[in-house]
Amino acid sequence: MRVPYSYLADQFGDPEPILEAVRTTLLKHHQYTFGPELEEFEARMARYTGARYCLGTASGTAALSMLLKAAGVGPGDEVVTVSQTFIATIGSIAAVGARPFYVDVLDDFTMDPSLLEEAITERTKAVMPVWYSGAPPRMEEIMAVAERRSLPVIEDSCCAISAKIGGKHAGTFGIGGAFSVHPLKNLNVWGDGGFIVTDSEEIYNKVLLLRNHGLKERDEVEVYGYNARLDTIQAIVGNYLYPQIDEITDRRIANAKFFDEAFSAPPLSEFITVPPRREGARHVYHMYMVLASDRDRLLQHLIDAGVEAKVHYPIPNHLQKASLEQDPSFGRTALSRTESQCRSLISLPVHQHLSRRQLEYVVETVKGFFARI
Ligand SMILES: *Cc1c(COP(=O)(O)O)cnc(C)c1O
């Protein structure tokens, strides 16, 4: 049996409704940027997340960079974040000329709020927690420290559409949240794309300028910005998928629950560690990550058996060449949990198109591996 990691061929197996939407809108009005469908998408995402404002962006990374810039972060500044994340978190900080200051993570791969206070110096200009894998960070505690130190919080909620703590959506705790609609995120379009959400009129107005070259009017440049808008065609795909967000997410959550139960019970509980799952929060499983003994051999065993497991990622950001070359002392803070997680974490396919039989096959294959040792 094959258990693929990607689901795009299934998801977009029948592209006709989307192509039809493109024909009847984009190919009628020809507004390839800033078309009415972009505004529609933004209004929908603001309503969905409960934020006052939403702006479509060229990518999740561009969304993060523009939020940082809008919050006044620039050259020489430090942003406290985590190393246990996708490179784009760190790249967005570097892109505005600032530097990441890494703190370690909890067992659920999110920022350890107890380390935040001591990581803050006079150079710190923002805090950037990550909803990594779609897991909710300790936002209440992070916000409390940041508020005490008068620091803006920018959420990397790029892979956490529909994630919540209580009833409050990812991206709505700090001054701004960034989302990605890259093809492999839970709400996905046909290329790169993203959006920001914010309740702050000031941040909204700044990102509005920044994503369009800093142009106030056609002929007047207020600040230097980027070309980082969300294309109308991607907004059309986003609008088409919008009604499916909850259903897609619920399927992924149910699949994750199936794995959690199988891996938390003997005999697998001896070899697999399921991260703690937070009560009252909605973890959306953009990735399903657990810690496994003998990870590298398990990974190969799964791949040989047709289960497309992956590792996100074997080398943490602070030990990457780009980080070490820039400032070696910066990669050397105590990040023991991050480093040990990277040695044993593994991601299993969890997407909405998996059948019950495929989920069972994944568990059987993992069992088969550990039965031999
Ligand atoms: C995907 C992702 C990003 C970047 O989003 P892009 O749209 O690919 O630029 C940033 N941070 C995290 C945690 C992500 O998962």
The ligand as a MOL file (V3000), in Angstrom:
LIG
                    3D

  0  0  0     0  0            999 V3000
M  V30 BEGIN CTAB
M  V30 COUNTS 15 15 0 0 0
M  V30 BEGIN ATOM
M  V30 1 C 5.0700 27.6830 5.5590 0
M  V30 2 C 5.6390 28.4210 6.7010 0
M  V30 3 C 6.1650 29.7030 6.5350 0
M  V30 4 C 6.3160 30.3930 5.2100 0
M  V30 5 O 5.2350 30.4690 4.3900 0
M  V30 6 P 5.4520 30.6550 2.8060 0
M  V30 7 O 4.1030 30.9870 2.3050 0
M  V30 8 O 5.9830 29.3660 2.2730 0
M  V30 9 O 6.4080 31.7810 2.6120 0
M  V30 10 C 6.6380 30.3560 7.6550 0
M  V30 11 N 6.6080 29.7770 8.8660 0
M  V30 12 C 6.1210 28.5450 9.0690 0
M  V30 13 C 6.1010 27.9720 10.4380 0
M  V30 14 C 5.6400 27.8230 7.9870 0
M  V30 15 O 5.1720 26.5740 8.1850 0
M  V30 END ATOM
M  V30 BEGIN BOND
M  V30 1 1 1 2
M  V30 2 1 2 3
M  V30 3 2 2 14
M  V30 4 1 3 4
M  V30 5 2 3 10
M  V30 6 1 4 5
M  V30 7 1 5 6
M  V30 8 2 6 7
M  V30 9 1 6 8
M  V30 10 1 6 9
M  V30 11 1 10 11
M  V30 12 2 11 12
M  V30 13 1 12 13
M  V30 14 1 12 14
M  V30 15 1 14 15
M  V30 END BOND
M  V30 END CTAB
M  END
